[in-house]
Amino acid sequence: STRVLYTVLMTTPFVMTPIIAGLGRRPVSAVALVVVLLARKPVLAVLEGAKGAALVTVLGQTGQVQLLYGVLFAAGLIVPG
């Protein structure tokens, strides 16, 4: 279902972060893992069956999670480790 796909797409970056940080020898990029705390709320809302207007809120939260994750991960890649 699309709810499962959403969950997979939201959790994959957090699963891959330690691998990428380790292989790239950029352990500072693992700081992006703190964003998993913000990702919990929209993922749970989707899995609990959010519909209609509730999904608009989920969309906004998803965008915030992606933006913050991207900024922290990229900053961690730039900083020498």
Secondary structure, DSSP 8 states (H G I E B T S, - for coil): -HHHHHHHHHHHHHHHHHHHHHHTT-GGGGGGGGGHHHHHHHHHHHHTT--THHHHHHHHHHHHHHHHHHHHHHHHHHS--
